[in-house]
Amino acid sequence: MAIRRRTLLKGALGAGALAGLAGCGGGDDGGGGGGAVTFGSNWSDEVPKNAIAAMMKGHDAEVSINTVDHNSFQENINNYLQGGPDDVFGWFAGYRMQFFAEQGLVGDISDVWSDIGSGFSEAMKQQATGADGKQYFVPLYYYPWAVFYRKSVWAERGYTPPATMDEFVALSKQMQGDGLVPLSFGDSDGWPAMGTFDYLNLRINGYDFHVELMAGERPWNSQEVKNVFDAWRELLPYHQPDALGRTWQEAAQTLLRKESGMYLIGMFMGQQFPEGPERDDLDFFPFPEIDPAVGADAVEAPIDGFMMAARPRNEEGAKDLLRYLGTAEAEDAYLAVDPNNVAAHDDADTSGYSALQKKSQELVSGAKSISQFLDRDTRPDFASTVMIPSLQAFLRDPDDVDGLTKSIEEQKASIFGG
């Protein structure tokens, strides 16, 4: 898997305080305590929750799992880490990891990596490394974002995967004529729409522009960004209406019920399809090319995994747990229950991979550039307080792109400075 990043993004913790995570936290006694290791989990949907439980059973010491709703966990992570976090917790690679490492809110696990490092590619290690060169993250899996569809529906209608945006729009119109909603869409949680923005931006402006924009180095009221929103506005008639009142899971159900033809989402959407013929009916194609000069070789493929609190109650136990979580056996145990991702460990068992997993692995390994998703590639405070409401404002009123981008740029300047 060839993941590369051209820039190590830097940032500072936002001033806005967030409500603490209810029920979370092992407390802080300077790392000298013992007892069961506490694990803060944001894997709250049924399938991944069961997979985490199955994986933890393979550890040779007691682990107390504290599961919190995924969105609540993300939205309140600042207070969680500044309060009494669990010894080990689930989080994300890349910038989202680096951000908290720079604030001293997570623990250095470089010694853990000296034991587990041989099982991961150099690219994976880079995604686990902070700006100071130390490791803070243990990867579990990655999953690409792509356009998913049901093979049976497409075979019945004679549809073929589009390679360009013109073909994508023509197919969407054909689906409307056939009585289907072309694109499932739900954004009540705020983050799913980021995937659409990212892919349009990657296809129109390229990967370097994406990185620089997320780092606050490019103006949001530039013509390049306006072009992204203009292109999105032209696609909105093919999206499922009233997206702000629908979760991504509810949108996935319309694809399951064969009411829609496509869905731009992460590979995790397979969780919404019953195991067996229904899940086997899923397939995907890469987001289409818009500009031949830019191409379509950039892929969104977020990496999920684990981190340690800066001052865990049971540091020795926390690091032992992380050493276990950094094994192929642990990843195999997880993916046996939740086969909707691709293992990060080089030695993970891929013999039982589904066609979807194999195709996902091929897509990511063949990509020239890998992004981690908008809310993982930029400052957490900017993503949550500016971009979520701004993208939802665009979905409510897509015609005022000038006003929208001006507002984003003004808010960006106050957060990033300059």
Residue pairs with C-beta under 8 A, 6 or more apart in sequence:
1 121
1 123
1 124
1 142
1 361
1 364
1 365
2 123
2 365
2 367
2 370
3 121
3 123
3 124
3 126
3 127
3 301
3 303
3 364
3 370
4 123
4 369
4 370
5 94
5 126
5 127
5 211
5 370
6 207
6 208
6 211
7 211
7 212
7 215
8 98
8 131
9 95
9 98
9 211
9 214
9 215
9 377
9 378
10 98
10 102
10 131
10 215
11 95
11 99
11 102
11 378
11 379
11 416
12 102
12 103
12 379
13 78
13 99
13 103
13 105
13 381
14 78
14 379
14 380
14 381
14 382
14 385
14 415
15 381
16 78
16 381
16 385
17 78
17 79
18 75
18 76
18 77
18 78
18 79
19 76
19 79
20 76
20 79
20 80
20 83
21 40
21 68
21 72
21 73
21 76
21 77
21 79
21 80
22 68
22 72
23 66
23 68
24 40
24 66
24 68
24 80
24 84
24 85
24 86
25 38
25 40
25 66
25 80
25 83
25 84
25 85
25 86
26 38
26 84
26 85
26 86
26 87
26 309
26 312
26 313
26 314
27 84
27 313
28 84
28 85
28 309
28 311
28 313
29 311
29 313
30 311
31 311
31 312
31 313
31 314
31 315
32 315
33 313
33 314
34 313
34 314
34 316
34 317
35 313
35 314
35 317
36 61
36 62
36 63
36 64
36 314
36 317
37 61
37 62
37 63
37 64
37 87
37 88
37 314
37 317
37 318
37 320
37 321
38 63
38 64
38 66
38 86
38 87
38 88
38 313
38 314
39 56
39 63
39 64
39 65
39 66
39 86
39 87
39 88
39 89
39 90
39 321
40 66
40 68
40 73
40 80
40 85
40 86
40 88
40 89
40 90
41 49
41 52
41 65
41 66
41 67
41 68
41 89
41 90
42 67
42 68
42 69
42 70
42 73
42 74
42 89
42 90
42 91
43 49
43 51
43 52
43 67
43 70
43 90
44 67
44 68
44 69
44 70
44 73
45 70
45 249
45 271
46 271
47 271
47 337
47 338
47 340
48 268
48 271
48 338
49 67
50 337
50 338
51 333
51 334
51 335
51 336
51 337
51 338
52 65
52 67
52 90
52 334
53 65
54 333
54 334
54 336
54 337
55 325
55 330
55 331
55 333
55 334
56 63
56 65
57 333
58 324
58 329
58 330
58 333
59 321
59 324
59 330
60 324
61 317
61 320
61 321
63 321
66 86
71 189
71 190
71 191
73 80
73 90
74 191
74 375
74 384
75 384
77 91
77 100
77 380
78 380
78 381
80 89
81 100
81 105
81 106
81 309
81 310
82 105
85 309
86 309
87 308
87 309
87 312
87 313
87 314
87 315
87 317
87 318
87 321
88 306
88 307
88 308
88 309
88 312
88 318
88 321
88 322
88 325
89 306
89 307
89 308
89 309
90 304
90 305
90 306
90 307
91 97
91 100
91 137
91 304
91 305
91 306
91 307
92 302
92 303
92 304
92 305
92 372
92 376
93 127
93 128
93 137
93 139
93 302
93 303
93 304
93 305
93 372
93 376
94 127
94 303
94 372
94 376
94 377
95 214
95 372
95 376
95 377
95 378
96 372
96 375
96 376
96 380
97 106
97 127
97 128
97 130
97 136
97 137
97 307
98 130
98 131
98 136
99 379
99 380
100 106
100 136
100 307
101 130
101 131
101 132
101 134
101 136
102 130
102 131
102 132
104 310
105 310
106 136
106 307
106 308
106 309
106 310
107 136
107 307
107 308
107 309
107 310
107 311
107 312
107 315
107 318
108 134
108 135
108 136
109 135
109 136
109 137
109 138
109 307
109 308
109 319
109 322
110 134
110 135
111 319
112 135
112 138
112 319
112 322
112 323
112 326
113 125
113 128
113 135
113 326
115 323
115 326
116 138
116 322
116 323
116 326
116 327
117 125
119 326
119 327
119 328
119 345
119 346
119 347
120 128
120 139
120 326
120 344
120 345
120 346
121 346
124 139
124 303
124 344
125 135
127 137
127 139
127 303
127 372
128 135
128 136
128 137
128 138
128 139
128 305
129 135
129 136
130 136
136 307
136 308
137 305
137 306
137 307
138 305
138 306
138 307
138 322
138 325
138 326
139 303
139 304
139 305
139 326
139 344
139 345
140 303
140 304
140 305
140 306
140 325
140 330
140 331
140 334
140 341
140 343
140 344
141 303
141 304
141 305
141 331
141 334
141 335
141 341
141 342
141 343
141 344
142 301
142 302
142 303
142 304
142 341
142 342
142 344
142 364
143 266
143 267
143 268
143 301
143 302
143 304
143 340
143 341
143 342
143 360
144 266
144 267
144 299
144 300
144 301
144 360
144 363
144 364
145 195
145 198
145 199
145 264
145 265
145 266
145 267
145 287
145 299
145 300
145 301
145 302
145 373
146 264
146 267
146 284
146 285
146 286
146 287
146 299
146 360
146 363
147 161
147 262
147 263
147 264
147 284
147 285
147 286
147 287
147 288
148 255
148 262
148 263
148 264
148 265
148 269
148 282
148 283
148 284
149 159
149 255
149 261
149 262
149 263
149 282
149 283
149 284
149 285
150 255
150 258
150 281
150 282
150 283
151 281
151 282
151 283
152 258
152 281
153 159
153 180
153 258
153 261
154 160
154 261
154 283
157 174
157 175
157 178
159 171
159 174
159 175
159 261
161 285
162 168
162 170
162 171
162 285
162 288
163 288
163 289
163 296
164 288
164 289
164 290
165 203
165 231
165 288
165 289
165 290
167 288
168 288
169 234
169 235
169 238
171 182
171 261
172 182
172 183
172 235
172 238
172 261
172 262
173 182
173 238
175 181
175 182
175 238
175 261
175 262
176 182
176 238
180 259
180 260
180 261
181 240
181 254
181 259
181 260
181 261
182 238
182 239
182 260
182 261
182 262
183 235
183 238
183 239
183 240
183 260
183 261
183 262
183 263
183 264
184 240
184 251
184 252
184 254
184 255
184 260
184 262
184 263
184 265
185 192
185 239
185 240
185 243
185 246
185 251
185 263
186 192
186 240
186 243
186 246
186 247
186 248
186 249
186 250
186 251
186 252
187 193
187 243
187 244
187 246
187 248
187 391
187 392
187 395
188 243
188 244
188 245
188 246
188 247
189 247
189 248
190 384
190 388
190 389
190 391
190 392
191 374
191 375
191 388
192 248
192 251
192 265
193 243
193 391
193 392
193 395
194 373
194 374
194 375
194 383
194 387
194 391
195 264
195 265
195 266
195 300
195 373
195 374
196 232
196 235
196 264
197 228
197 232
197 374
197 391
198 210
198 300
198 371
198 373
198 374
199 264
199 287
199 300
200 228
200 231
200 232
200 290
201 209
201 210
201 213
201 225
201 228
202 210
202 287
202 294
202 298
202 300
202 369
202 371
203 287
203 288
203 289
203 290
203 291
203 294
203 296
203 298
204 224
204 227
204 228
204 231
204 290
204 291
204 294
205 213
205 224
205 227
205 228
205 294
206 294
206 298
207 298
207 368
207 369
207 371
209 218
209 224
210 298
210 371
210 377
211 371
211 377
212 218
213 220
213 225
214 374
214 377
214 378
215 378
216 378
216 379
216 382
216 412
216 415
216 416
216 418
218 224
218 225
219 225
219 409
220 405
220 408
220 409
220 412
221 402
221 405
221 406
221 408
221 409
222 405
225 405
226 401
226 402
226 405
229 394
229 398
229 401
229 404
229 405
230 401
231 290
232 394
232 398
233 398
233 399
233 401
236 395
236 398
240 246
240 251
240 254
240 260
243 251
243 395
244 392
244 395
244 396
248 265
248 269
249 272
251 260
251 263
251 265
252 263
252 265
252 269
252 272
252 273
253 272
254 260
255 261
255 262
255 263
255 269
256 272
256 273
256 278
263 269
264 287
266 300
266 302
267 284
267 340
267 341
267 342
267 356
267 360
268 340
268 341
269 282
269 340
270 279
270 282
270 339
270 340
270 356
271 338
271 340
273 279
273 281
273 282
279 354
279 356
280 354
280 355
282 356
283 355
283 356
283 359
284 356
284 359
284 360
286 296
286 299
286 363
287 296
288 296
289 295
289 296
295 368
297 366
297 367
297 368
297 369
298 367
298 368
298 369
298 370
298 371
299 363
299 364
299 367
299 369
299 370
299 371
300 370
300 371
300 372
300 373
301 364
301 367
301 370
301 371
301 372
302 372
302 373
302 376
303 344
303 372
304 341
305 325
305 344
306 322
306 325
308 315
308 318
308 319
308 322
309 318
312 318
324 330
326 345
327 345
328 343
328 345
328 346
328 347
328 348
328 349
331 343
331 344
331 345
331 348
332 343
332 348
332 349
335 341
335 343
335 348
336 352
339 352
339 353
339 354
339 357
340 356
341 357
342 353
342 357
342 360
342 361
342 364
343 349
343 350
350 357
350 358
350 361
353 361
364 370
371 377
374 383
374 387
375 383
375 384
375 387
375 388
378 387
379 415
379 416
381 415
382 411
382 412
382 415
382 416
385 411
385 415
386 408
386 411
386 412
386 415
387 408
390 404
390 407
390 408
390 411
393 404
394 401
394 404
